[in-house]
């Protein structure tokens, strides 16, 4: 009815130029607000509103803060978590990236593997960081956390360029013998053999680097990609775990047992081109890790 009345009265259906709510901040105010948000990336809209009131003497509601920052390109996103890095860890990561900076054509042959644990009760700490697109790996957008054991399901998986292995459930502690018997022999090696020229990536966990495992790789003629310590965030398979975790969080049905959680994980990891198509972009981020500005 409103559109019809506007048409009959004014012969138009569009809004007048300049109509709608006016901005309560100037361009200069917006720049000041962006500086505040970038100074403390984890500050909530309410906290920024309080800081704004103290700094300027002018009240600004949290919704206005969110709207102005959004229009300036700053979105509140879930931060990237990683294990705290020592100076040697950072040096080795940079050294590794420099050694592989010209590998662009070869990443299609790399099979990235990893274990991940999914908790029985998903918990979101509600911590967000404000960042621009492409700033996910900035140090100020990363929150360090130490690993800890909580009730859940441990899984192993591997991905290659538009390919993925079966998801394996790991019950109990994974030692080197179990790693060979339950992961490498039944799944990892056949997956590698199906990809000509495949290079296998794994982290430096003890079950992966034991002498018996190295001998197994040599016997199977598996080519390994050296990997810096404490660097799970550099692997594109972390994106897969992140996608699965977010899908679990969106599931309104409560999971009552580890077996139910495993069934949910099997369902969520059915072939999905969106995950595969995102791998090349993740590899580009990996290659950019060699720049001095990155940790």
C-alpha positions, -999 to 999 in steps of 0.1 A, spaced: 0 0 0 28 24 8 45 18 -26 12 22 -44 4 55 -26 39 68 -34 33 59 -70 -1 76 -73 11 107 -54 46 112 -67 49 88 -97 79 70 -82 86 39 -62 122 46 -50 132 65 -19 143 101 -22 180 108 -23 193 113 12 163 97 29 167 72 57 184 75 91 213 99 92 247 89 104 253 100 140 290 102 135 311 122 111 339 108 88 364 120 114 345 103 142 344 71 121 382 72 118 386 76 155 362 47 161 381 25 138 414 33 156 398 24 189 385 -9 176 419 -18 160 437 -9 193 417 -35 212 405 -61 186 385 -81 212 365 -51 226 328 -56 224 304 -30 210 293 -21 245 329 -17 257 337 5 227 306 26 234 318 32 270 353 41 257 338 64 232 317 82 259 348 87 280 369 99 251 344 123 235 318 130 262 291 119 237 269 88 242 268 64 213 248 31 215 263 -3 208 242 -8 177 255 24 162 290 13 170 285 -20 152 268 -3 122 295 23 117 323 -3 121 306 -26 97 303 2 71 340 8 76 347 -29 68 354 -41 103 334 -72 112 333 -91 145 346 -126 137 357 -156 156 395 -153 162 421 -178 150 433 -199 179 468 -214 181 493 -228 205 517 -201 219 548 -198 198 584 -194 211 610 -173 193 625 -206 178 590 -217 166 586 -184 148 621 -186 133 615 -221 120 581 -212 106 596 -183 86 626 -205 75 602 -232 63 580 -207 44 611 -192 27 622 -227 16 589 -235 1 580 -201 -13 584 -213 -49 562 -245 -44 531 -229 -59 527 -255 -87 535 -284 -63 508 -278 -36 483 -298 -57 503 -329 -49 504 -324 -11 481 -345 11 475 -326 44 466 -348 74 458 -341 110 439 -353 140 412 -332 156 390 -335 187 354 -325 187 338 -319 221 306 -336 232 292 -303 243 301 -275 220 311 -243 238 315 -209 223 335 -184 245 318 -156 226 351 -140 220 352 -120 187 379 -99 170 372 -70 147 392 -73 115 391 -66 78 389 -93 51 423 -110 48 435 -102 84 428 -136 99 465 -144 105 474 -110 120 490 -115 154 465 -91 170 436 -112 156 449 -145 171 441 -158 206 466 -183 220 453 -213 239 468 -244 254 453 -278 244 433 -296 270 413 -329 272 375 -326 272 348 -353 265 345 -358 228 356 -377 197 390 -378 182 392 -382 144 419 -384 117 415 -371 82 434 -360 51 428 -337 22 444 -331 -11 435 -308 -40 397 -314 -44 401 -348 -27 397 -361 8 402 -393 27 377 -411 48 372 -398 83 386 -422 109 375 -424 146 404 -428 171 394 -443 204 418 -438 233 455 -427 230 471 -430 196 506 -444 198 530 -451 169 519 -488 165 482 -478 164 490 -450 140 505 -475 116 478 -502 121 447 -480 123 455 -450 102 484 -454 78 479 -489 65 441 -489 60 436 -454 49 465 -430 45 488 -451 23 460 -462 -1 448 -426 -4 484 -415 -12 488 -443 -38 456 -431 -56 473 -397 -62 504 -399 -85 533 -379 -71 516 -374 -37 536 -358 -9 523 -365 27 521 -338 54 517 -346 90 527 -327 122 555 -336 146 534 -354 172 554 -383 188 533 -411 172 540 -395 137 578 -392 142 587 -425 160 614 -446 144 590 -474 136 568 -449 117 597 -435 97 607 -471 88 572 -478 76 572 -447 54 605 -457 39 592 -492 32 561 -478 15 582 -451 -4 561 -423 11 575 -389 4 571 -366 34 568 -328 35 589 -314 64 567 -294 88 576 -268 115 566 -275 151 535 -260 166 521 -250 133 486 -265 129 473 -231 118 494 -233 87 477 -264 73 445 -260 51 430 -290 68 423 -267 98 397 -250 76 379 -284 73 379 -288 111 366 -253 114 338 -258 90 328 -291 107 329 -274 141 307 -245 130 282 -270 115 280 -289 148 274 -256 166 245 -248 143 228 -282 149 199 -276 173 197 -312 183 216 -320 215 242 -348 212 240 -371 242 269 -395 236 302 -398 218 286 -423 194 259 -398 185 286 -372 179 305 -396 157 274 -402 136 270 -364 132 306 -360 122 302 -387 95 272 -369 81 289 -335 82 319 -348 63 301 -361 32 316 -347 0 311 -309 -2 327 -290 -30 326 -258 -10 353 -272 14 374 -285 -15 372 -252 -34 384 -233 -4 417 -253 -2 436 -233 -29 429 -201 -11 441 -215 22 473 -227 5 478 -191 -7 476 -179 29 502 -206 38 526 -193 12 521 -157 25 533 -168 59 569 -163 47 566 -125 49 583 -108 78 551 -93 91 537 -127 99 546 -147 130 
